[in-house]
């Protein structure tokens, strides 16, 4: 490759499941900040952040549903026709970046029918439950994904656990991959601290556990209920985000049963993060949604977001999050079921010990939790080299 080509800004196509998804927005923004000329083709889902309007060159592909591949088929067929009206964009692209398996097939179709030479990149935020099932549907989905893996140029898992726990042992994948952790991105915002980030220090009559983001885990709700009931006014459960699995009404029934449980609605990233995590002592980095598949393998966004603002992570013992925290020398992991061990821990925790741990986290926050653009640049350099 010539020096001229190495310096030329990359042209990319991004195919995404939901234009309102915070991690999708951050990924596209990181590409744009790295100098990529990007065009996105995205679906939407009626979950949260529904009023968001993309600030990039975006083509809407239709409304789709969460965790239901078969229900998406009619929308995917319509999306394929839309993509084919943009053959020129695909021919001019250096890479096609697709999130989720069905979108990889859309990318493959558009690439072949347009005659594009673009590198195809498959990003995996979660390994969905169906891929672990020993059923006919599970075997079909694994077979389809294996066909896609044979044709991609790069796999981008957001956790090393996805490689160790799924792609290597289940799919026997040994091709190029790059682990891109979902670290916090500040963009053009100045890294300044305000009083909002120190509210936790004035709350000494109770421990505040924060659970933020896509509140998708019913088991977490039940475990937090147990903690709220056992510790009473010694603990506060503080939540923000949207409960995608139960819906808001059912979730509020849980919240309203407990005087020590607060729900403060949705939020924006990164604008509200300091206020949220600056109000809590601990970040609930526990997920049981796919307890015997995806959950033990993932690294939750809230670990990076909370850690950057000093909140101490709580995790499940022996899972990928625990391994990450052990390497970093921070946080606490507990055996399942975690409710009683967490209560025992909080009942004996010394305030000065907590303050010292929070200080250690904040001292190392940039190295551990911040994506300053270097990870994205390394990914793009790898794409160039393929």
GISULGI-V497277 format. One record per backbone hydrogen bond with DSSP energy under -0.5 kcal/mol. CO is the residue of the C=O (numbers start at 1). NH is the residue of the N-H. If there is no record, write none. Layout:
BEGIN
CO|NH ; CO|NH
END
This chain:
BEGIN
2|6 ; 3|7 ; 4|8 ; 10|37 ; 11|94 ; 11|95 ; 12|39 ; 13|15 ; 13|97 ; 14|16 ; 14|41 ; 15|99 ; 16|43 ; 18|21 ; 21|25 ; 22|26 ; 23|27 ; 24|28 ; 25|29 ; 26|30 ; 27|31 ; 28|32 ; 29|33 ; 30|34 ; 31|36 ; 32|35 ; 36|38 ; 37|12 ; 39|14 ; 40|59 ; 41|16 ; 42|61 ; 43|19 ; 44|64 ; 45|47 ; 49|52 ; 52|54 ; 56|58 ; 57|40 ; 58|60 ; 59|42 ; 62|44 ; 65|68 ; 68|72 ; 69|72 ; 69|73 ; 70|73 ; 72|76 ; 73|77 ; 74|78 ; 75|79 ; 76|80 ; 77|81 ; 78|82 ; 79|83 ; 80|84 ; 81|85 ; 82|85 ; 83|86 ; 84|87 ; 86|90 ; 87|91 ; 88|92 ; 89|93 ; 94|119 ; 95|13 ; 96|98 ; 96|121 ; 97|15 ; 98|100 ; 98|123 ; 100|104 ; 101|105 ; 102|106 ; 103|107 ; 104|108 ; 105|109 ; 106|110 ; 107|111 ; 108|112 ; 109|113 ; 110|114 ; 111|115 ; 111|116 ; 119|96 ; 119|121 ; 120|153 ; 120|154 ; 121|98 ; 121|123 ; 122|156 ; 123|100 ; 123|125 ; 124|158 ; 126|128 ; 128|131 ; 129|132 ; 129|133 ; 130|133 ; 133|135 ; 135|139 ; 136|140 ; 137|141 ; 138|142 ; 139|143 ; 140|144 ; 141|145 ; 142|146 ; 143|147 ; 144|148 ; 145|149 ; 146|150 ; 148|151 ; 148|152 ; 154|122 ; 155|157 ; 155|178 ; 156|124 ; 157|180 ; 158|182 ; 159|162 ; 159|163 ; 160|163 ; 160|164 ; 161|165 ; 162|166 ; 162|167 ; 163|168 ; 163|169 ; 166|170 ; 166|171 ; 167|173 ; 176|155 ; 178|180 ; 179|181 ; 181|183 ; 184|371 ; 186|189 ; 190|192 ; 194|197 ; 195|198 ; 196|199 ; 198|201 ; 199|202 ; 200|203 ; 202|204 ; 207|209 ; 207|236 ; 208|210 ; 208|281 ; 208|282 ; 209|238 ; 210|284 ; 211|240 ; 213|215 ; 213|242 ; 214|216 ; 216|218 ; 217|221 ; 218|222 ; 219|223 ; 220|224 ; 221|225 ; 222|226 ; 223|227 ; 224|228 ; 225|229 ; 226|230 ; 227|231 ; 228|232 ; 231|234 ; 232|235 ; 234|207 ; 236|209 ; 236|238 ; 237|239 ; 237|262 ; 238|211 ; 239|264 ; 240|213 ; 242|215 ; 242|244 ; 243|247 ; 247|251 ; 248|252 ; 249|253 ; 250|254 ; 251|254 ; 251|255 ; 252|256 ; 253|257 ; 254|257 ; 255|258 ; 258|261 ; 260|237 ; 262|239 ; 265|241 ; 268|272 ; 270|273 ; 270|274 ; 272|276 ; 273|277 ; 274|278 ; 276|279 ; 277|280 ; 278|200 ; 281|312 ; 282|210 ; 282|284 ; 283|285 ; 283|314 ; 288|291 ; 290|293 ; 290|295 ; 294|297 ; 294|298 ; 295|298 ; 296|320 ; 297|161 ; 300|303 ; 300|304 ; 301|304 ; 301|305 ; 302|306 ; 303|307 ; 304|308 ; 305|309 ; 306|309 ; 306|311 ; 307|310 ; 312|283 ; 313|332 ; 314|285 ; 315|334 ; 316|319 ; 316|322 ; 319|323 ; 320|324 ; 321|325 ; 322|326 ; 323|327 ; 324|328 ; 325|329 ; 325|330 ; 332|315 ; 334|317 ; 337|341 ; 338|342 ; 339|343 ; 340|344 ; 341|345 ; 342|346 ; 343|347 ; 344|348 ; 345|348 ; 345|349 ; 350|354 ; 351|355 ; 352|356 ; 353|357 ; 354|358 ; 355|359 ; 356|360 ; 357|361 ; 358|362 ; 359|363 ; 360|364 ; 361|364 ; 362|365 ; 364|368 ; 365|369 ; 365|370 ; 366|370 ; 369|184 ; 370|372 ; 373|377 ; 374|378 ; 375|379 ; 376|380 ; 377|381 ; 378|382 ; 379|383 ; 380|384 ; 381|385 ; 382|386 ; 383|386
END
